[in-house]
Amino acid sequence: MIDDALTGLAASPAVLPLLFALVLGDAFLVILPGEAAVTALAALAVSQGAPSLVGVVLVAASAALCGDVLCYAVGRRVGLDRWTWMRRPRVTAAFAWARDRLDRRTASVLFTARFIPFARLAVNLTAGAGRMPVRRHLPFAAGAALVWALYQAFVGALVGQLLPGAPVLAVVVSIVVALVLGALLDAVLTRRARTRVAVRSPWKGVPMTETYGPGYDPGFLGSALPLPMPADDVPVAVLPYLHFSVVLQTARRLACVTGVNIDGASLKDLARTGDWEYDPRADADAQCGPEVYARNDLDRGHLVRRRDPGWGDESTARRATEQTFFFTNAAPQASGFNQSPDLWLGLEDHVLAYAGANRLRVSVFTAPVLEDDDPPYRGVRLPRRFWKIAAWATAGAGSPLAAAGFVLDQSRLIDTGEERAVAPLAGFRTFQAPIADIAAEAGIDVGLLAEADVLALVPASRPGAAWRELDDPADIRLSR
């Protein structure tokens, strides 16, 4: 009876349109049995003579291509953060993975992703959102769809050849074989594609499976100035980028140190490009993602400013600025100070102008002060204060470096009650502070920076007396 039903289904004129609908829907809804349908019908084509095996391949390939092109069109139209499911950590991490791979290996990524249900959705949405030219996407998508259809049909046809005259058994076995092979293929391809950063002690070094750039350069100012690191042996991931590095404190999902080299002489004034995304080298749940910033007045504040690493030739500068949009380089900041052009955001410019006689080179370190009693909000703790240290070369042989430290306090702006996160009326305060004090409060080892501090010789009659509240850039002290 079941044999007769399958034979009737195979001969039905509706079977290929049904196959088209299942494969097309499978491009968006990964729970639909697109692969299984192709394999099963190919098995019936060989064991029963219907439907046409060539028809199964052509219909499956056409539907797969249409589904992938529609995903591309949706990504191009709505982007990657329109709907709530797109902003979930693992989905955003998949988009980040897809964007990086598409930039470097378009053909292999489109072909590989076609065989992994969720990966093909992420890759095609990302290709559309990234404005990949249609003339580039379409040929690769068509080739991938055809190869995928041939593979699925081959599996079913092989089973049908081995089990002639037993349509039910052929269908069942072909589906099981397709699922097992699909799972194995998914596991192998995912394992090869995955890139992670191992979490280690900061003193042991972090092995890299992939690098985005050489990172912060300790010799940039002419004398050795190592990247500050946590004073305690806390778990961190050190992530190098072009012209800057981020030390990610994984337990807090925020950077505890960032360091950037700025060459003012070759800075490029580039239009803003880049979208916020997870760095695929670190676990998504170790990064402070988009869910923290939704429906409130918190900004994704750059720690390393977008403009700062953007120097060198134009291609390098643009790539460096776009790398500042990883969530590893973001921290929740009250919109009042993240959008302010004065003081905090202008400190680097002020130091660059002051250091103009010394090749316009500055190294800047910044991060939030991560304290145990920071207020909790949506699975993270919102930092109340941020620190920044700028260092530059001097003409003096005895003191080749000078440095200045600053602290910004947003405590008055933070209100985590009633899901507001940011108080409606408040202010923030900016201080120039001794670097030794900053190191103690932030729990970091600043090395030579404390000795190079322009406030190091300022006498303090009481603790905190050397802290200078700033109201204007003219209040900043950059000489001893």
For each residue, the residues with C-beta under 8 A, 3 or more apart:
1: 4 5
2: 5 6 168
3: 6 7 166 167 168
4: 1 7 8
5: 1 2 8 9
6: 2 3 9 10 44 48 167 168 171
7: 3 4 10 11 44 48 50 167
8: 4 5 11 12
9: 5 6 12 15 44
10: 6 7 15 41 44 45 48 50 51 167
11: 7 8 15 50 51
12: 8 9 15
13: 16 17
14: 17 18
15: 9 10 11 12 18 19 41 51
16: 13 19 20 51 55 56 59
17: 13 14 20 21
18: 14 15 21 22 37
19: 15 16 22 23 37 38 41 56 59 60 63
20: 16 17 23 24 59 62 63
21: 17 18 24 25 63
22: 18 19 25 26 32 33 34 37 63
23: 19 20 26 27 34 37 38 59 60 63 64 67
24: 20 21 27 63 64 66 67 70
25: 21 22 28 29 32 34 67
26: 22 23 29 30 32 33 34 35 67 117
27: 23 24 34 64 66 67 68 70 71 120 121 124
28: 25 67 70 71 121
29: 25 26 32
30: 26 117 118 121
31:
32: 22 25 26 29
33: 22 26 36 37
34: 22 23 25 26 27 37 38 60 63 64
35: 26 38 39 152 178 179 182
36: 33 39 40 175 178 179
37: 18 19 22 23 33 34 40 41
38: 19 23 34 35 41 42 56 60 149 152 153 156
39: 35 36 42 43 152 153 155 156 159 174 175 177 178
40: 36 37 43 44 156 171 174 175
41: 10 15 19 37 38 44 45 51 56 156
42: 38 39 45 46 53 56 57 152 153 154 155 156 157 160 174
43: 39 40 46 47 156 157 159 160 163 167 170 171 173 174
44: 6 7 9 10 40 41 47 48 50 51 156 160 167 170 171
45: 10 41 42 48 49 50 51 52 53 56 156 157 160
46: 42 43 53 156 157 160 161 164 170
47: 43 44 160 161 163 164 165 166 167 170
48: 6 7 10 44 45 167
49: 45
50: 7 10 11 44 45
51: 10 11 15 16 41 44 45 55 56
52: 45 55 56
53: 42 45 46 56 57 153 157
54: 57 58
55: 16 51 52 58 59
56: 16 19 38 41 42 45 51 52 53 59 60 149 153
57: 42 53 54 60 61 146 149 150 153
58: 54 55 61 62 149
59: 16 19 20 23 55 56 62 63
60: 19 23 34 38 56 57 63 64 148 149 152 153
61: 57 58 64 65 142 145 146 148 149 150
62: 20 58 59 65 66 145
63: 19 20 21 22 23 24 34 59 60 66 67
64: 23 24 27 34 60 61 67 68 114 144 145 148 149
65: 61 62 68 69 141 142 145 146
66: 24 27 62 63 69 70
67: 23 24 25 26 27 28 63 64 70 71
68: 27 64 65 71 72 114 120 124 141 144 145
69: 65 66 72 73 124 137 138 141
70: 24 27 28 66 67 73 74
71: 27 28 67 68 74 75 120 121 124 125 128
72: 68 69 75 76 124 125 127 128 132 134 137 141
73: 69 70 76 77 128
74: 70 71 77 78 125 128
75: 71 72 78 79 80 124 125 126 127 128 129 130
76: 72 73 128 129 131
77: 73 74 128
78: 74 75 82 83
79: 75 82 129
80: 75 86 92 95 125 126 129 275
81: 86 87 290
82: 78 79 86
83: 78 86 87
84: 87 88
85: 88 91
86: 80 81 82 83 91 92 95
87: 81 83 84 91 92 289 290 291 294
88: 84 85 91 92 291
89: 92 93 278 284 285 287 289 291
90: 93 94 284
91: 85 86 87 88 94 95 122
92: 80 86 87 88 89 95 96 277 278 284 289 290
93: 89 90 96 97 278 280 284
94: 90 91 97 98 118 119 122
95: 80 86 91 92 98 99 122 125 126 129 277 278
96: 92 93 99 100 277 278 279 280 326
97: 93 94 100 101 122 193 280
98: 94 95 101 102 109 113 119 122 123 125 126 127
99: 95 96 102 103 126 130 277
100: 96 97 103 104 280
101: 97 98 104 105 109 123 193
102: 98 99 105 106 109 110 123 126 127 130 132
103: 99 100 106
104: 100 101
105: 101 102 108 109
106: 102 103 109 110 132 136 140
107: 110 111 140
108: 105 111 112
109: 98 101 102 105 106 112 113 123
110: 102 106 107 113 114 123 124 127 137 140 141 144
111: 107 108 114 115 140 143 144 147
112: 108 109 115 116 119 189 193
113: 98 109 110 116 119 120 122 123 124 144
114: 64 68 110 111 120 144 145 147 148
115: 111 112 120 148 151 182 185 186 189
116: 112 113 119 120 185 186 189 190
117: 26 30 120 121 186
118: 30 94 121 122
119: 94 98 112 113 116 122 123 189 190
120: 27 68 71 113 114 115 116 117 123 124
121: 27 28 30 71 117 118 124 125
122: 91 94 95 97 98 113 118 119 125 126
123: 98 101 102 109 110 113 119 120 126 127
124: 27 68 69 71 72 75 110 113 120 121 127 128 141
125: 71 72 74 75 80 95 98 121 122 128 129
126: 75 80 95 98 99 102 122 123 129 130
127: 72 75 98 102 110 123 124 130 132 137
128: 71 72 73 74 75 76 77 124 125 131 132 137
129: 75 76 79 80 95 125 126 275
130: 75 99 102 126 127
131: 76 128
132: 72 102 106 127 128 136 137
133: 136 137
134: 72 137 138
135: 138 139
136: 106 132 133 139 140
137: 69 72 110 127 128 132 133 134 140 141
138: 69 134 135 141 142
139: 135 136 142 143
140: 106 107 110 111 136 137 143 144
141: 65 68 69 72 110 124 137 138 144 145
142: 61 65 138 139 145 146
143: 111 139 140 146 147
144: 64 68 110 111 113 114 140 141 147 148
145: 61 62 64 65 68 114 141 142 148 149
146: 57 61 65 142 143 149 150
147: 111 114 143 144 150 151
148: 60 61 64 114 115 144 145 151 152
149: 38 56 57 58 60 61 64 145 146 152 153
150: 57 61 146 147 153 154
151: 115 147 148 154 155
152: 35 38 39 42 60 148 149 155 156 178
153: 38 39 42 53 56 57 60 149 150 156 157
154: 42 150 151 157 158
155: 39 42 151 152 158 159 174 177 178 181
156: 38 39 40 41 42 43 44 45 46 152 153 159 160 174 178
157: 42 43 45 46 53 153 154 160 161
158: 154 155 161 162
159: 39 43 155 156 162 163 170 173 174 177
160: 42 43 44 45 46 47 156 157 163 164 170 174
161: 46 47 157 158 164
162: 158 159
163: 43 47 159 160 166 169 170 173
164: 46 47 160 161
165: 47
166: 3 47 163 169 170
167: 3 6 7 10 43 44 47 48 170 171
168: 2 3 6 171 172
169: 163 166 172 173
170: 43 44 46 47 159 160 163 166 167 173 174
171: 6 40 43 44 167 168 174 175
172: 168 169 175 176
173: 43 159 163 169 170 176 177
174: 39 40 42 43 155 156 159 160 170 171 177 178
175: 36 39 40 171 172 178 179
176: 172 173 179 180
177: 39 155 159 173 174 180 181
178: 35 36 39 152 155 156 174 175 181 182
179: 35 36 175 176 182 183
180: 176 177 183 184
181: 155 177 178 184 185
182: 35 115 178 179 185 186
183: 179 180 186 187
184: 180 181 187 188
185: 115 116 181 182 188 189
186: 115 116 117 182 183 189 190
187: 183 184 190 191
188: 184 185 191 192
189: 112 115 116 119 185 186 192 193
190: 116 119 186 187 193 194
191: 187 188 194
192: 188 189
193: 97 101 112 189 190
194: 190 191
195: 209 210 280 281
196: 209 281 282 283
197: 206 208 209 237 238 239 281 282
198: 206 207 237
199: 206 235 236 237 250 286
200: 204 205 206 207 235 236 237
201: 204 233 235 236
202: 229 230 233 234 236 238 247
203: 229 233
204: 200 201
205: 200 238
206: 197 198 199 200 236 237 238
207: 198 200
208: 197 211 240 281
209: 195 196 197 281
210: 195 281
211: 208 214 215 240
212: 239 240 241 242 281 323
213: 240 241 242 243 320 323
214: 211 217 240 242
215: 211 238 239 240 241 244 245
216: 220 227 240 243 244 245 259 260 261 363
217: 214 220 243 261
218: 224 225 226 227
219: 222 223 224 225
220: 216 217 225 261 361 363
221: 225 361 363 391 392 393 400 401
222: 219 393 400
223: 219 393 400 401
224: 218 219 448
225: 218 219 220 221 363 391 401 447 448 449
226: 218 229 447
227: 216 218 245 247 257 259 365
228: 257 259 365 389 439 444 445 446 447 449
229: 202 203 226 236 247 257 444 445
230: 202 233 234 236 247 249 256 257 443 444 445
231: 439 443 444 445
232: 443
233: 201 202 203 230
234: 202 230 249 251 256
235: 199 200 201 249 250 251
236: 199 200 201 202 206 229 230 247 248 249 250 256
237: 197 198 199 200 206 247 248 250 281 282 286
238: 197 202 205 206 215 245 246 247 248
239: 197 212 215 245 246 247 248 279 281 282 326 328
240: 208 211 212 213 214 215 216 245
241: 212 213 215 244 245 246 309 320 323 324 326 329
242: 212 213 214 309 316 319 320 323
243: 213 216 217 260 261 262 308 309 311 312 320
244: 215 216 241 258 259 260 261 304 308 309 320 323 324
245: 215 216 227 238 239 240 241 258 259
246: 238 239 241 255 257 258 303 304 326 328 329
247: 202 227 229 230 236 237 238 239 255 256 257 258 367
248: 236 237 238 239 254 255 256 282 286 287 328
249: 230 234 235 236 252 253 254 255 256 370
250: 199 235 236 237 253 282 283 286
251: 234 235
252: 249 256 370 380 381
253: 249 250 285 286 287 288 380
254: 248 249 288 331 367 368 370 380 383
255: 246 247 248 249 258 303 328 329 331 367 368
256: 230 234 236 247 248 249 252 367 368 370 442 443 444
257: 227 228 229 230 246 247 365 367 444
258: 244 245 246 247 255 303 304 329 365 366 367
259: 216 227 228 244 245 363 364 365
260: 216 243 244 304 305 308 309 363 364 365
261: 216 217 220 243 244 309 361 363
262: 243 267 308 309 311 348 352 361 362 363 364
263: 266 267 311 312 359 360 361
264: 267 311 352 355 356 360 361 362
265: 311 359 360 361
266: 263 311 312
267: 262 263 264 307 310 311 317
268: 310 311 312 314 317 318
269:
270: 273 307 310 314 317 318 321
271:
272: 306 321
273: 270 318 321 322
274: 306 321 322 323 324 325
275: 80 129 325
276: 290 300 325 326 327 330
277: 92 95 96 99 325 326 327
278: 89 92 93 95 96 282 284 287 289 326 327
279: 96 239 282 287 326 327 328
280: 93 96 97 100 195
281: 195 196 197 208 209 210 212 237 239
282: 196 197 237 239 248 250 278 279 286 287 328
283: 196 250 286 287
284: 89 90 92 93 278 287 289
285: 89 253
286: 199 237 248 250 253 282 283
287: 89 248 253 278 279 282 283 284 326 327 328
288: 253 254 292 327 330 331 332 380
289: 87 89 92 278 284 292 327
290: 81 87 92 276 293 294 300 327
291: 87 88 89 294 378 379
292: 288 289 298 332 377 378 379 380
293: 290 296 298 299 300 332
294: 87 290 291
295: 419
296: 293 419 420 421 422
297: 334 335 420 421 422
298: 292 293 332 333 334 335 382 421 422
299: 293 332 333 334 335 338 339
300: 276 290 293 327 330 332 333
301: 330 331 332 333 338
302: 305 306 324 329 330
303: 246 255 258 329 330 331 366 367 368
304: 244 246 258 260 308 309 324 329 364 366
305: 260 302 308 324 345 348
306: 272 274 302 310 321 324 325
307: 267 270 310 321
308: 243 244 260 262 304 305 324 348 364
309: 241 242 243 244 260 261 262 304 317 320 321 323 324
310: 267 268 270 306 307 317 318 320 321
311: 243 262 263 264 265 266 267 268 316 317 320
312: 243 263 266 268 316 317 320
313: 316 317
314: 268 270 317 318
315: 318 319
316: 242 311 312 313 319 320
317: 267 268 270 309 310 311 312 313 314 320 321
318: 268 270 273 310 314 315 321 322
319: 242 315 316 322 323
320: 213 241 242 243 244 309 310 311 312 316 317 323 324
321: 270 272 273 274 306 307 309 310 317 318 324
322: 273 274 318 319 325
323: 212 213 241 242 244 274 309 319 320 326 329
324: 241 244 274 302 304 305 306 308 309 320 321 329
325: 274 275 276 277 306 322 329
326: 96 239 241 246 276 277 278 279 287 323 329 330
327: 276 277 278 279 287 288 289 290 300 330
328: 239 246 248 255 279 282 287
329: 241 246 255 258 302 303 304 323 324 325 326
330: 276 288 300 301 302 303 326 327
331: 254 255 288 301 303 367 368 383 386
332: 288 292 293 298 299 300 301 377 380 382 383 421
333: 298 299 300 301 337 338 386 410
334: 297 298 299 337 338 410 413 414 422 426 428
335: 297 298 299 338 339 422
336: 339 340 410 413 422 426 427 428
337: 333 334 340 344 345 408 410 413 428
338: 299 301 333 334 335 345
339: 299 335 336
340: 336 337 343 344 345
341: 345 346
342: 345 346 472 473
343: 340 346 347 430 470 472 473
344: 337 340 347 386 388 406 408 430
345: 305 337 338 340 341 342
346: 341 342 343 349 350 473
347: 343 344 350 351 364 388 390 406 476
348: 262 305 308 351 352 362 364 390
349: 346 352 353
350: 346 347 353 354 473 476 478
351: 347 348 354 355 362 364 390 392 404 478
352: 262 264 348 349 355 356 360 362
353: 349 350 356
354: 350 351 392 478
355: 264 351 352 358 360 361 362 392 393
356: 264 352 353 360
357: 395
358: 355 361 392 393 394 395
359: 263 265 393
360: 263 264 265 352 355 356
361: 220 221 261 262 263 264 265 355 358 392 393
362: 262 264 348 351 352 355 390 391 392
363: 216 220 221 225 259 260 261 262 390 391 392
364: 259 260 262 304 308 347 348 351 388 389 390 391
365: 227 228 257 258 259 260 388 389 390 391 446 449
366: 258 303 304 386 387 388 389
367: 247 254 255 256 257 258 303 331 370 386 387 442 444
368: 254 255 256 303 331 383 385 386 387
369: 383 384 385 386 387 407 441 442
370: 249 252 254 256 367 374 381 383 442 443
371: 374 383 384 385
372:
373:
374: 370 371 381 382 383 384
375: 381 382 384 414 416
376: 379 380 381 382 416
377: 292 332 380 381 382 416 421
378: 291 292
379: 291 292 376
380: 252 253 254 288 292 332 376 377
381: 252 370 374 375 376 377
382: 298 332 374 375 376 377 414 416 421
383: 254 331 332 368 369 370 371 374 386 410
384: 369 371 374 375 409 410 411 414
385: 368 369 371 407 408 409 410 411 441
386: 331 333 344 366 367 368 369 383 407 408 410
387: 366 367 368 369 405 406 407 408 433 438 441 442
388: 344 347 364 365 366 405 406 407 408
389: 228 364 365 366 403 404 405 406 435 438 446 449
390: 347 348 351 362 363 364 365 403 404 406
391: 221 225 362 363 364 365 401 402 403 449 452
392: 221 351 354 355 358 361 362 363 401 402 403
393: 221 222 223 355 358 359 361 400 401 402
394: 358 399 400 401 402
395: 357 358
396: 399 400
397: 400
398:
399: 394 396 402 452
400: 221 222 223 393 394 396 397
401: 221 223 225 391 392 393 394 448 449 452
402: 391 392 393 394 399 452 454 478 479 480
403: 389 390 391 392 435 449 452 453 454
404: 351 389 390 432 435 453 454 455 476 477 478
405: 387 388 389 432 433 434 435 437 438 449 453 455
406: 344 347 387 388 389 390 430 431 432 433 470
407: 369 385 386 387 388 430 431 433 438 441 467
408: 337 344 385 386 387 388 428 429 430 431
409: 384 385 412 428 429 430 431
410: 333 334 336 337 383 384 385 386 413 414 428
411: 384 385 414
412: 409 423 426 427 428 429
413: 334 336 337 410 422 423 426 427 428
414: 334 375 382 384 410 411 421 422 423
415: 418 420 421 422 423
416: 375 376 377 382 420 421
417: 420
418: 415
419: 295 296
420: 296 297 415 416 417 423 424
421: 296 297 298 332 377 382 414 415 416
422: 296 297 298 334 335 336 413 414 415 426
423: 412 413 414 415 420 426
424: 420
425:
426: 334 336 412 413 422 423
427: 336 412 413
428: 334 336 337 408 409 410 412 413
429: 408 409 412 469
430: 343 344 406 407 408 409 469 470
431: 406 407 408 409 467 468 469 470
432: 404 405 406 455 467 468 470 475 476 477
433: 387 405 406 407 437 438 455 466 467 468
434: 405 437 438 450 453 455 456 458 460 466 467
435: 389 403 404 405 438 439 446 449 450 452 453 455 456
436: 439 440 446 450 453 456
437: 405 433 434 440 441 464 466 467
438: 387 389 405 407 433 434 435 441 442 444 446
439: 228 231 435 436 442 443 444 445 446 449 450
440: 436 437 443
441: 369 385 387 407 437 438
442: 256 367 369 370 387 438 439
443: 230 231 232 256 370 439 440
444: 228 229 230 231 256 257 367 438 439
445: 228 229 230 231 439
446: 228 365 389 435 436 438 439 449 450
447: 225 226 228 450
448: 224 225 401 451 452
449: 225 228 365 389 391 401 403 405 435 439 446 452 453
450: 434 435 436 439 446 447 453 456
451: 448 456
452: 391 399 401 402 403 435 448 449 456
453: 403 404 405 434 435 436 449 450 456
454: 402 403 404 477 478 479 480
455: 404 405 432 433 434 435 458 466 468 477
456: 434 435 436 450 451 452 453 480
457: 480
458: 434 455 466
459: 466
460: 434 463 464 465 466
461: 465
462: 465
463: 460
464: 437 460 467
465: 460 461 462
466: 433 434 437 455 458 459 460
467: 407 431 432 433 434 437 464
468: 431 432 433 455 475 477
469: 429 430 431 475
470: 343 406 430 431 432 473 475 476
471: 475
472: 342 343 475
473: 342 343 346 350 470 476
474:
475: 432 468 469 470 471 472
476: 347 350 404 432 470 473
477: 404 432 454 455 468
478: 350 351 354 402 404 454
479: 402 454
480: 402 454 456 457
